[in-house]
């Protein structure tokens, strides 16, 4: 399996209305330029997803192929199921300068994205593709609220989009579980 497209789509769905998107929106509202917001997201995403991908490669040697496939399926379920009851985040940082970096790093590291990258790197044995797809997806998700500023989410039904993303992640996870267990 090529990790690029599945990881990009999974992270894109998992970050819909998530903590990182809210943090990027808050930094833009606090007065940081689009370049600075994206630079912060990029640096943190490279570190967080790079570590996750490296750990995934280490775990790949400890698991059989079907176990790696099941691990990836469970990461999709782990990302999607909590999105059913969690509300979209709208947090705004307290300080508008580079002091928001540690908070963004903690939020990104404790989200579902690193687990998806870890599982995808273990499953596909291509950590660079998994990490780069995740970084690209996070940048896209951070770009939207940072560009729109006070207009985000506006009339956009963010809760409905988050529920749709959760359903898609759960369906993808269930399909992967079925394939991993060779039920069909």
Residue, then its C-alpha position, 0 to 999 in steps of 0.5 A: x500500500x502506498x501511504x501518500x493518499x490514504x494518510x493524506x485523506x485520513x489526516x485531512x478528515x481527522x483534523x476537520x474542526x480539530x484542535x490544530x485547526x482551531x489553534x491556527x485560527x486563533x493565532x491568525x485572529x491574534x494577529x500573526x501573519x499567514x506565513x508565521x502561522x504556517x511556519x509554526x504548523x510546518x515545523x511542529x508537524x515535521x517534528x511530531x510526524x517525523x517522530x511518529x513515522x520513525x516509531x512506526x518503522x521500529x514497530x513494523x519489525x515487531x508485528x506480522x503483516x496482518x497485524x500491521x494492517x489491523x493496527x492501521x485500521x484501528x488508528x482510523x477507528x481511533x480517530x473517527x469514533x471520538x469525533x462523533x461526540x466531540x465538538x469542533x474546537x474554537x480555542x484562541x491562544x492567550x498570547x499572539x507570539x511565538x509562545x503559542x508554539x509549545x501549545x500547538x505542539x502539544x495539541x498536535x502531538x496528542x491528536x489522532x494524527x500522530x497515531x495514524x502516521x505511526x500505524x501507516x508507517x508500520x503498515x507500509x514501511x514508507x515512513x517518509x511518505x506517511x510523514x510528508x502526507x500528514x504534514x501536507x494535510x495539516x498545512x491544508x487544514x491550517x491554511x483554511x481557518x488562517x486565511x478566513x480569519x474572523x469569517x471561519x467557520x461562519x455559515x459553514x456547518x463545521x459540526x456536520x462536516x466533522x460528523x461526516x469526516x468521522x463517519x468516513x474514518x469509521x467506515x474506512x477503519x471498518x473496511x480495513x478491519x474486514x480486510x485485515x481479518x480476511x472476513x470477506 
